[in-house]
């Protein structure tokens, strides 16, 4: 089993706080995700996950399935 890493995604489309639990739920449902936190005010999405089980592409796709776009971010 791989060690968990933190991946940061960014979304400029978060329009209201009600999107936060929807995105967190979708990300937390993925295999290998230990914790997902969406920060509405900054558009920052922090995900602690096992990269051997869930890729960054899968994280982005999970956000997209909730109706929002996200991209990997260095910040």
Secondary structure in CASP SS format (residue, H / E / C, confidence):
PFRMAT SS
TARGET T0000
AUTHOR 0000-0000-0000
METHOD secondary structure of the structure
MODEL  1
X C 1.00
X C 1.00
X C 1.00
X E 1.00
X E 1.00
X E 1.00
X E 1.00
X E 1.00
X E 1.00
X E 1.00
X C 1.00
X C 1.00
X C 1.00
X C 1.00
X C 1.00
X C 1.00
X C 1.00
X C 1.00
X H 1.00
X H 1.00
X H 1.00
X H 1.00
X H 1.00
X H 1.00
X H 1.00
X H 1.00
X H 1.00
X H 1.00
X C 1.00
X C 1.00
X C 1.00
X C 1.00
X E 1.00
X E 1.00
X E 1.00
X E 1.00
X E 1.00
X E 1.00
X E 1.00
X C 1.00
X C 1.00
X C 1.00
X C 1.00
X E 1.00
X E 1.00
X E 1.00
X E 1.00
X E 1.00
X E 1.00
X E 1.00
X C 1.00
X C 1.00
X C 1.00
X C 1.00
X C 1.00
X H 1.00
X H 1.00
X H 1.00
X H 1.00
X H 1.00
X H 1.00
X H 1.00
X H 1.00
X H 1.00
X H 1.00
X C 1.00
X C 1.00
X C 1.00
X C 1.00
X C 1.00
X E 1.00
X E 1.00
X C 1.00
X C 1.00
X C 1.00
END
